[in-house]
Structure formats: structure tokens, C-alpha cells
Amino acid sequence: MSICSNSRSSGRVIRLLRTLAGGLSVFFCSCGNSNNIPDVSKINVSLQTYRFDKDLYAIDTNHIADGLKRLQIKYPDFLNYYLDTLREFNIHGNFNDTVTGIKEYLKLVLTFKDYVNLQDTIIKYYPGNKDVDKELTDGFRFVKYYFPDASVPRIMYLNLGLSKWAAFPVDKNTFCVCLDMFLGDQFPFYKSIAVPDYMLTHFRKTSIPVEVFRAYYLASHPFEPDDKTLLDLMIQRGKEQYFLHKILPRTPDSVLFGFKQIQLDWCSHNEAYIYNFFIHQNLLYNKESHNIMPYVNEGPFAKGLESPDAPVKYTPGNIGMWLGYKIVCAYMEQNPKTSLGALVSQNIDPSKFLDAAKYRPK
């Protein structure tokens, strides 16, 4: 019988949690991301950022082609990528107001009231971007500290019309940040594009550095789920989170994980319970995608760890990422000479990694 199928046991856990003070749990969840922070203040990083969204919407809509020609001067290697790859307008440098991609598609983006109102909302939330730039600059200082040869890309701030893309690389020299996906969890139109409630914590301004550096990490170390055990997937996600904790050491765990505080509390007070659930359910070395992927991807709650009918959900869907991070922390504590670069690039058998971690959940 499942250790979590017993409703009385689950009820006792939930009742116990309700009596616990949640304010201290953030300290239990971390494995040192706020301790021993290296001094990176003298590392020189010159981050170039551009408000492409503002420049695009500043075009005179009666003379769009002329406006594009001026933009081409400022963005010689990005404008066509935006128009033809991201937007698929098929303009291909033919800046003439009679071209279909301009007179129909781009003009619609620049004049239709819903698109214009969205840009106005972006300007309201982000009249400037110096504060975000500073956080990204600080993050890249830590990147350069741990990876001296790493490149620092320029940042293009965009409005992609609620495309659900948050941050992504064009290449090693250019990253895009879609400000339309960071308008806060109260922005009403996220529901109109079917964004589930459990994803809304990722759409706050504080999440921009997390999503940028997550994309930066995954560009070099992509998540590889095919024919992998749950343990392998958890360690992959754990390394990703360990990287984020090192690059953004002053960012709260709730932001780094994208969890609600109540979910972090639950994980912190039930670490052994979670680990034993995976063992007793024979999931740790399971490769069946439909059984294991929900534990390392976003979701409303963790299947099996609490009742789906519970009015309040205490578990995050991707609870395996949190547990993987704890395993990686244990590994690094046992292997303190292992650099961050060595950790993320090494390819150790997951079972051997777990043995080397000497992971003992409390």
C-alpha cells in the first residue's frame, strides 16, 4: 500500500503543517545560497540592453517602411530575425509599405487596440529597465566568476503579444526577454491565453533574472528527458537549480523555484516523506514518461502526495526539482572541491551520484 494513500496520514501531515510557523521555512529550504557569497564587485561586466519594444512602437504607422529602415540601422542583425523568424511576417528586408507583411501583419500589430494597450501596459510596468539591468548585470558577474570564459550576451526587451515565451536565446550573443510575460500574476489577460494559475508566480518582475539565467543555463545544458529515470531527471533539474542559486545568491527560494511559500514550507517539513514516497512507489528508477514527468515539470500539485480533492494544495507539481536540488546540495557538501563548472558538465551515473551524495533526508 502507498505510504501516501492513507488519508488519515495525509490529514495528520496537513494538520501538523497548519500549526507550524511558515516564516522560518525559507531558511530550511536553502542549502546555503545566501551564505559565503563571493565578492564579484570588481568583475567588469558591461551589459548592453535595448528596448526594442519601445523602438518598434515608436514607428509612425503611416510610414512603417521608413520606420523599419531607421530601425535597421540600430538593429542590423536583429530586426529581420524579429520580423521574419519570431513574427513570420516574411518581409525579408523588403521595406516597402505595399509588402503584405508590412501593410497587413505588422501594421495590425502596431495599430490594433489590444496590441497597443498591451504595449501601454508594458510601459506602465517598465517605463525604464535600469533595475532589471542591474540584477542581470550582477548575475553575469557571478557567471564570469564561476565561468571566466563565458560570454555576456546583449539583452533585447520585446513585446511578443502574449506568445508565452518568457526569455530565450537567439544565439550566444543575444538574449530576448519578453516583457509581456512579466506583468504580474494579477494581469487579467494571462487567463485568456490559458495560463494556469500554478504558472503565474513565474510572471512577476522578480522572475526576470531567474528566467534569463535558466534559459542561459539550458542553452548549454539542455534538459534531456528521453529514456531517463526519475532520479536522472531530478538530478538534471537539481543541477539547474543549483546553478541558479549560485548565480542569483540573494534571490529568495520562492522566486528561484517559482513556488508559493506554503509549498516551500510543505517541502521543507516533509523532505523524508517525499523521498520515501518515490522509493515506495518504485518511481526513483522508473523510466515511464507518463509516470515520472509530472514530478519534474510544472503542475498544479504533486500526484499521490496529497488528495486531488484537497481545497488547498501544499505540494508543487515539479516537486522532483526541489528534491533533486537537495540531492545536488548533499553531493556538493560531500565533494567540496568540485567546481560549479565540473558539476554541471560531468556525466555521472545517477545512482553513483546519489551514492556519492550520501543523501539522508530528515
C-alpha positions in Angstrom: 0.0 0.0 0.0 1.3 3.5 -0.8 2.6 5.4 2.1 0.6 8.4 0.8 -2.6 6.6 0.0 -3.6 6.7 3.7 -5.9 9.7 4.0 -5.5 9.7 7.8 -1.7 10.0 7.5 -2.1 12.8 4.9 -4.5 14.6 7.1 -2.2 14.4 10.1 0.6 15.9 8.0 -1.6 18.7 6.8 -2.9 19.4 10.3 0.6 19.5 11.6 1.7 21.9 8.9 -1.1 24.3 9.8 0.3 24.6 13.3 3.8 25.4 12.1 5.1 28.9 11.6 6.0 29.4 8.0 8.3 32.4 8.4 11.4 30.3 9.1 10.9 27.7 6.4 12.8 29.6 3.7 16.0 29.0 5.7 15.4 25.3 5.9 14.8 25.1 2.2 18.0 26.7 1.2 21.4 24.8 1.2 23.5 27.9 1.5 22.6 30.2 -1.4 22.8 33.2 0.9 26.0 32.1 2.7 29.6 32.5 1.6 28.7 34.7 -1.3 31.8 35.5 -3.3 32.8 39.1 -3.8 32.2 39.8 -7.5 32.1 43.6 -7.3 35.4 44.0 -9.1 34.4 41.8 -12.0 33.8 44.0 -15.0 30.6 43.3 -16.9 29.3 45.8 -19.5 25.7 44.6 -20.2 24.1 46.0 -23.3 20.3 46.2 -23.2 17.9 47.5 -25.8 14.2 48.4 -25.5 13.2 47.0 -28.9 9.6 47.1 -27.8 9.7 50.9 -27.4 11.5 51.5 -30.6 9.1 49.4 -32.6 6.0 51.0 -31.3 7.6 54.5 -31.8 7.3 53.9 -35.6 4.9 56.3 -37.5 2.2 53.9 -38.6 1.5 56.0 -41.7 5.1 55.4 -42.8 6.0 52.0 -41.4 8.6 51.1 -44.1 10.6 54.3 -43.4 10.5 53.5 -39.7 11.8 50.0 -40.4 14.7 51.4 -42.4 15.7 53.5 -39.4 15.4 50.5 -37.1 17.6 48.5 -39.4 20.4 51.0 -38.7 20.1 50.4 -34.9 19.3 46.6 -35.1 21.2 45.5 -38.3 21.3 41.8 -37.3 18.2 41.6 -35.2 15.3 43.3 -37.0 15.0 40.7 -39.7 15.1 38.0 -37.1 12.3 39.6 -35.2 10.2 40.2 -38.3 10.8 37.0 -40.2 11.7 34.4 -37.6 9.8 35.4 -34.5 6.8 37.0 -36.2 6.9 35.2 -39.5 5.9 38.3 -41.5 8.1 37.3 -44.5 9.3 40.8 -45.1 12.9 39.8 -45.7 14.3 43.3 -45.8 11.9 44.5 -48.4 10.9 47.6 -46.5 8.0 48.9 -48.7 4.6 49.8 -47.4 3.0 47.7 -50.2 4.5 44.5 -48.9 1.9 42.2 -47.4 3.9 41.5 -44.3 4.0 45.3 -43.6 0.7 46.6 -44.7 -1.3 43.8 -43.2 0.6 41.9 -40.5 3.0 44.4 -38.9 0.5 47.3 -39.2 -2.0 45.2 -37.4 0.5 44.6 -34.5 1.2 48.4 -34.3 -2.4 49.7 -34.6 -4.8 47.1 -33.3 -6.1 48.4 -29.9 -5.4 45.2 -28.0 -1.8 45.1 -29.1 -1.4 48.8 -28.4 -3.0 48.5 -25.0 -0.6 45.7 -24.2 2.4 47.8 -25.1 0.9 50.7 -23.0 0.7 48.3 -20.0 4.3 47.2 -20.6 5.4 50.9 -20.5 3.4 51.3 -17.3 5.1 48.4 -15.6 8.5 49.1 -17.2 8.9 52.8 -18.0 12.6 52.1 -17.6 14.7 49.0 -17.2 17.7 50.1 -15.1 16.6 48.0 -12.0 16.3 44.8 -14.1 19.5 45.6 -15.9 21.3 45.9 -12.6 20.1 42.5 -11.5 21.1 40.9 -14.7 24.5 42.6 -14.6 25.0 41.3 -11.1 24.0 37.8 -12.3 26.5 37.9 -15.1 29.2 38.9 -12.7 28.6 35.6 -10.9 28.6 33.8 -14.2 32.0 35.3 -15.0 33.2 34.4 -11.5 32.4 30.7 -12.0 33.0 30.6 -15.7 35.6 33.2 -16.6 35.4 32.4 -20.4 31.7 32.8 -20.5 30.2 35.3 -23.0 27.8 38.0 -21.8 25.0 38.5 -24.4 23.2 41.7 -25.1 19.6 41.8 -23.9 16.7 42.6 -26.2 13.5 43.6 -24.4 10.5 42.6 -26.5 6.7 42.6 -26.7 5.6 39.4 -28.4 1.9 39.8 -27.9 1.5 37.2 -25.1 3.2 34.4 -27.0 4.0 32.6 -23.7 7.7 32.9 -24.5 9.5 34.5 -21.5 13.2 34.5 -22.1 15.2 32.7 -24.8 18.5 32.9 -26.7 18.9 33.9 -30.3 22.5 32.8 -30.2 25.4 33.2 -27.7 25.5 36.9 -28.3 21.8 37.8 -28.0 19.0 37.0 -25.5 15.4 38.1 -25.7 13.3 39.0 -22.7 9.6 39.3 -23.4 8.2 41.9 -21.0 4.6 41.0 -21.9 5.2 37.8 -19.9 6.3 39.6 -16.8 3.3 41.8 -16.0 2.5 40.2 -12.6 0.2 37.4 -11.6 -2.8 39.8 -11.4 -2.5 40.7 -15.1 -6.0 39.6 -16.3 -5.3 38.6 -19.8 -3.0 35.7 -18.9 -6.1 33.7 -18.3 -7.3 34.5 -21.8 -4.3 32.7 -23.2 -4.9 29.7 -20.9 -2.1 30.3 -18.5 -2.8 28.0 -15.5 -2.8 29.5 -12.0 0.2 27.5 -10.9 2.3 29.2 -13.5 1.5 32.8 -12.5 4.3 33.0 -9.9 6.8 32.9 -12.9 5.3 36.1 -14.5 6.4 38.6 -11.9 9.1 41.2 -12.4 11.2 39.4 -9.8 11.3 36.4 -12.1 13.0 38.0 -15.0 16.6 37.2 -13.8 15.6 33.7 -12.9 14.1 33.0 -16.4 17.0 34.7 -18.1 19.6 32.6 -16.3 17.6 29.5 -16.6 17.5 29.9 -20.4 21.2 30.8 -20.3 21.9 27.5 -18.4 19.7 25.4 -20.6 21.3 26.7 -23.8 24.5 24.9 -22.8 23.0 22.1 -20.6 19.6 21.2 -22.1 17.1 19.1 -20.1 17.2 15.6 -21.6 14.2 13.6 -20.6 14.3 10.7 -23.1 14.8 7.3 -21.7 15.8 8.7 -18.3 14.9 7.5 -14.8 13.1 9.9 -12.4 16.4 10.1 -10.4 18.3 11.2 -13.5 15.6 13.8 -14.3 15.6 15.1 -10.7 19.4 15.4 -10.7 19.3 17.3 -14.0 16.7 19.7 -12.6 18.7 19.9 -9.3 21.8 21.0 -11.1 19.8 23.6 -13.0 18.5 24.9 -9.6 22.0 24.8 -8.0 23.3 26.9 -10.9 20.5 29.4 -10.3 21.2 29.6 -6.6 24.9 30.3 -7.3 24.3 32.9 -9.9 21.4 34.6 -8.0 22.5 34.0 -4.4 20.4 36.8 -2.9 17.2 35.8 -4.6 14.6 34.0 -2.3 14.0 30.3 -2.8 10.3 31.1 -3.6 11.4 33.1 -6.6 14.1 30.7 -7.7 11.8 27.7 -7.6 8.7 29.6 -8.6 6.9 28.1 -5.6 4.4 29.6 -3.3 5.7 30.0 0.3 3.2 27.4 1.5 4.7 24.9 -1.0 8.2 25.6 0.2 7.0 25.1 3.8 5.5 21.7 2.9 8.6 20.5 1.1 10.9 21.6 3.9 8.9 19.8 6.6 8.3 16.7 4.5 11.7 16.0 2.8 12.0 12.4 4.0 8.3 11.8 3.3 8.8 12.9 -0.3 11.9 10.8 -0.8 10.3 7.7 0.7 7.2 8.2 -1.4 9.4 7.9 -4.6 11.1 4.8 -3.2 7.9 3.0 -2.0 6.2 3.8 -5.3 9.1 2.4 -7.3 9.5 5.7 -9.1 13.1 6.5 -8.5 14.4 4.3 -11.3 11.2 4.3 -13.4 11.6 5.4 -17.0 7.9 5.5 -17.9 7.4 9.1 -19.0 3.7 9.4 -18.1 4.5 8.3 -14.6 7.6 10.4 -13.8 7.5 13.6 -15.9 4.8 15.3 -13.8 7.2 15.4 -10.9 9.8 17.4 -12.8 7.5 19.7 -14.8 5.2 22.4 -13.8 1.8 21.3 -12.5 -0.9 22.1 -10.0 0.3 19.7 -7.4 2.3 16.5 -6.9 0.3 13.5 -7.8 -0.1 11.0 -5.0 1.4 13.1 -2.2 -1.9 14.7 -1.3 -5.6 14.3 -2.2 -6.5 15.9 -5.6 -9.8 17.0 -3.8 -8.0 18.9 -1.1 -9.2 22.5 -1.2 -5.7 23.8 -0.5 -2.7 22.3 -2.4 0.5 22.1 -0.4 2.7 20.4 -2.9 4.3 21.9 -6.1 3.8 19.9 -9.2 7.5 19.7 -10.0 8.5 18.6 -6.5 11.2 16.4 -8.1 13.1 19.6 -9.0 13.2 20.6 -5.3 14.3 17.2 -4.1 16.9 17.0 -6.9 18.3 20.3 -5.7 18.6 18.8 -2.2 20.4 15.8 -3.6 22.8 18.0 -5.5 23.4 20.1 -2.4 24.3 17.0 -0.5 26.6 15.9 -3.3 28.5 19.2 -3.2 28.8 19.1 0.6 30.4 15.7 0.2 32.6 16.8 -2.7 33.6 20.4 -1.8 36.4 20.6 -4.3 34.0 20.1 -7.2 33.6 23.4 -9.1 30.3 24.6 -10.4 31.6 24.1 -13.9 32.6 20.5 -13.2 29.2 19.8 -11.5 27.1 20.9 -14.4 29.2 19.4 -17.1 30.0 16.0 -15.5 28.1 12.9 -16.7 27.9 10.6 -13.7 25.5 7.7 -13.5 22.6 8.9 -11.4 22.8 6.0 -8.9 26.5 6.6 -8.4 25.8 10.4 -8.0 23.2 9.6 -5.3 25.7 7.2 -3.5 28.4 9.9 -3.6 25.9 12.5 -2.2 25.3 10.3 0.9 21.9 11.9 0.8 20.0 11.3 4.0 16.7 13.3 4.1 15.5 14.4 7.5 
